[in-house]
Amino acid sequence: MATHNGAKLFDEDFEAWTFGPVIRNLYNEYKHYAWERIEDEVESPDIEAEKFDCLKTIVESYGRYDGAALMTMTHREEPWLKARKGLPEIEGSNQLIVKDSMKTFFERKLAAYRDLQYD
């Protein structure tokens, strides 16, 4: 994932798990919440304003969805599907989701959104 000028938002890799993309160390930290909303107070990271604004937009766009809704979305998205290479949804996997695949997918999604805005 990257900001609009291409700066990386994070270095960690996503894995294509059964219920959707996962960053393993974040999963380990918050797995006790299971499907529930994460209620921990989280300190704002010390990052550049552009990255913070980008992350804020992502949270505003997707933060209203629960885990089941997010899973449904990701199961239809190309990066997760490509990484799983045809595995059934219920089969376990820890295959990495290629960052370039995510970049291409979200660039196309953003371009389509912008096209709707200006039509």
Secondary structure as the mmCIF struct_conf table of DSSP 4:
data_model
#
loop_
_struct_conf.conf_type_id
_struct_conf.id
_struct_conf.beg_label_comp_id
_struct_conf.beg_label_asym_id
_struct_conf.beg_label_seq_id
_struct_conf.end_label_comp_id
_struct_conf.end_label_asym_id
_struct_conf.end_label_seq_id
STRN STRN1 ALA A 2 ALA A 2
TURN_TY1_P TURN_TY1_P1 HIS A 4 ASN A 5
BEND BEND1 GLY A 6 GLY A 6
STRN STRN2 LYS A 8 LYS A 8
BEND BEND2 LEU A 9 LEU A 9
HELX_LH_PP_P HELX_LH_PP_P1 GLU A 12 PHE A 14
STRN STRN3 GLU A 15 TRP A 17
TURN_TY1_P TURN_TY1_P2 THR A 18 PHE A 19
STRN STRN4 GLY A 20 VAL A 22
HELX_RH_AL_P HELX_RH_AL_P1 ARG A 24 TYR A 30
HELX_RH_3T_P HELX_RH_3T_P1 LYS A 31 TYR A 33
TURN_TY1_P TURN_TY1_P3 ALA A 34 TRP A 35
BEND BEND3 GLU A 36 GLU A 36
HELX_LH_PP_P HELX_LH_PP_P2 ARG A 37 ILE A 38
HELX_LH_PP_P HELX_LH_PP_P3 GLU A 43 PRO A 45
HELX_RH_AL_P HELX_RH_AL_P2 ALA A 49 TYR A 62
TURN_TY1_P TURN_TY1_P4 GLY A 63 ARG A 64
BEND BEND4 TYR A 65 TYR A 65
HELX_RH_AL_P HELX_RH_AL_P3 GLY A 67 THR A 74
TURN_TY1_P TURN_TY1_P5 HIS A 75 ARG A 76
BEND BEND5 GLU A 77 GLU A 77
HELX_RH_AL_P HELX_RH_AL_P4 GLU A 78 ARG A 84
TURN_TY1_P TURN_TY1_P6 LYS A 85 GLY A 86
TURN_TY1_P TURN_TY1_P7 GLU A 89 ILE A 90
BEND BEND6 GLU A 91 GLU A 91
HELX_LH_PP_P HELX_LH_PP_P4 GLN A 95 GLN A 95
STRN STRN5 LEU A 96 LEU A 96
HELX_LH_PP_P HELX_LH_PP_P5 ILE A 97 VAL A 98
HELX_RH_AL_P HELX_RH_AL_P5 LYS A 99 TYR A 118
#
